[in-house]
Amino acid sequence: MIIIYSDAKGRICVSHKQETIPRPLVRINQWFILLSVVITWITGISLILILPLLSGVMALLFNVNPVMKIAKLFLKDPPNKYVLEDRKQQQFNQWIATILLGLALLSAHFNFLAVFWITTIMLAMATFIAILGFCIGCYIRYNWSQFQYRRSQKNSL
């Protein structure tokens, strides 16, 4: 998207604005998912996972994540003053988290405990590793795009 605007000195500026999300909002969402999973493990109440699942579904369907929306109210600086994360990458990550949350809830409902534990452990580990700074979803998306590129190059020869 190209944005044309006037800066503080009245100069015309052109910006190629990428849709982004401030990192603190991403981190809050990650902590919300992780804590929901841990609380579910501690209490044994799998319905707790409905909260991050609904938040994720709303983010994917309506482009509004209620957790981030509430957390945004507590940002001290304007959103562009923080390290920014790519919105499309975060949507990809949200898809992964939402699918795992849905599988965890379904497996808990149907008493498939092995599937429940596998999905929640995967989700908790990926979320915790992301909080520490390595994004597994980013790694997956990057490798997938590389695979698609190599395949398109191979097919064009």
C-alpha positions in Angstrom: 0.0 0.0 0.0 1.4 3.4 -0.9 0.6 6.3 1.5 1.2 10.0 0.5 1.4 12.4 3.5 2.8 15.7 4.6 5.4 15.6 7.4 5.8 18.2 10.2 7.7 20.6 7.9 5.1 20.5 5.2 7.1 18.3 2.8 5.2 15.7 0.7 6.3 12.2 1.6 5.6 8.8 0.1 5.6 5.7 2.2 5.2 2.0 1.3 3.4 1.1 4.4 3.3 -2.5 5.4 0.6 -3.7 7.7 2.2 -4.3 11.1 1.4 -5.1 14.7 3.4 -3.7 17.6 5.5 -6.5 19.2 4.1 -5.9 22.7 0.6 -6.8 21.4 2.0 -9.9 19.8 3.7 -10.9 23.1 0.5 -10.3 25.1 -1.4 -12.6 22.7 1.4 -15.3 23.0 1.3 -15.1 26.8 -2.5 -15.3 26.8 -2.4 -18.5 24.8 0.5 -20.0 26.9 -1.2 -19.2 30.2 -4.5 -20.5 29.0 -2.9 -23.9 28.1 -0.9 -24.0 31.4 -4.1 -23.2 33.4 -5.9 -25.9 31.5 -3.2 -28.4 32.5 -3.3 -27.3 36.1 -7.1 -27.3 36.5 -8.0 -30.0 34.1 -10.7 -27.7 32.7 -10.3 -27.8 28.9 -13.0 -25.3 28.3 -10.5 -22.6 29.3 -9.1 -23.0 25.8 -12.3 -21.6 24.3 -11.0 -18.1 25.3 -7.9 -18.1 23.1 -9.7 -20.1 20.4 -12.5 -17.5 20.1 -9.9 -14.7 20.2 -8.0 -16.4 17.4 -11.2 -17.1 15.3 -12.2 -13.4 15.7 -8.7 -12.3 14.6 -8.8 -14.5 11.5 -12.4 -13.9 10.5 -12.9 -10.2 11.5 -9.3 -9.0 11.7 -9.9 -8.0 15.3 -8.1 -9.8 18.1 -9.9 -8.9 21.4 -6.8 -9.6 23.5 -4.7 -7.3 21.4 -7.5 -4.7 21.2 -7.6 -4.5 25.1 -3.8 -4.6 25.4 -3.5 -1.7 22.9 -5.2 0.5 25.5 -2.2 0.0 27.8 0.6 0.9 25.3 2.6 3.8 26.6 3.8 5.0 23.2 2.2 5.2 19.8 2.1 1.8 18.1 4.7 2.8 15.5 7.3 3.5 18.2 7.6 -0.3 19.0 9.3 -3.0 17.1 6.7 -4.0 14.5 5.7 -7.5 13.4 4.3 -8.4 10.0 0.5 -8.8 10.1 0.5 -11.5 7.5 3.0 -13.5 9.4 1.1 -13.1 12.6 -2.1 -14.3 10.8 -0.3 -17.4 9.6 0.9 -18.0 13.2 -2.7 -17.4 14.4 -4.0 -20.0 12.0 -1.6 -22.6 13.4 -2.5 -21.7 17.0 -6.2 -21.7 16.3 -6.1 -25.1 14.6 -4.1 -26.6 17.5 -6.6 -25.0 20.0 -9.5 -26.4 18.1 -8.0 -29.9 17.9 -7.2 -29.7 21.6 -10.8 -28.8 22.5 -12.3 -31.4 20.2 -9.9 -34.1 21.5 -10.7 -33.2 25.1 -14.4 -33.3 24.3 -14.2 -36.8 22.7 -11.7 -38.0 25.4 -8.8 -38.5 23.0 -6.3 -37.6 25.6 -3.2 -38.4 23.6 -4.3 -36.0 20.9 -5.1 -33.4 23.5 -1.7 -33.6 25.2 0.2 -33.6 21.9 -1.6 -30.5 20.6 -1.4 -28.6 23.8 2.3 -29.4 24.3 3.0 -28.4 20.7 1.1 -25.2 21.2 2.7 -24.4 24.5 6.2 -25.1 23.3 5.8 -23.1 20.1 4.3 -20.2 22.0 7.0 -20.2 24.7 9.8 -20.5 22.1 8.2 -17.5 20.3 8.2 -15.5 23.5 11.9 -16.3 23.8 12.5 -14.9 20.3 12.4 -17.8 17.8 9.2 -18.0 15.7 8.5 -21.5 14.6 5.6 -20.3 12.4 7.9 -17.9 10.7 10.3 -20.7 10.0 7.5 -22.9 8.6 6.2 -20.1 6.4 9.6 -19.2 5.1 10.4 -22.8 4.2 7.0 -23.2 2.5 7.5 -20.1 0.4 11.0 -21.3 -0.6 9.5 -24.7 -1.6 6.9 -22.9 -3.7 9.5 -20.7 -5.3 11.8 -23.7 -6.2 8.8 -25.6 -7.5 7.7 -22.7 -9.7 11.2 -22.3 -11.0 11.4 -26.0 -11.8 8.1 -25.9 -13.6 9.0 -22.8 -15.7 12.1 -24.5 -17.2 
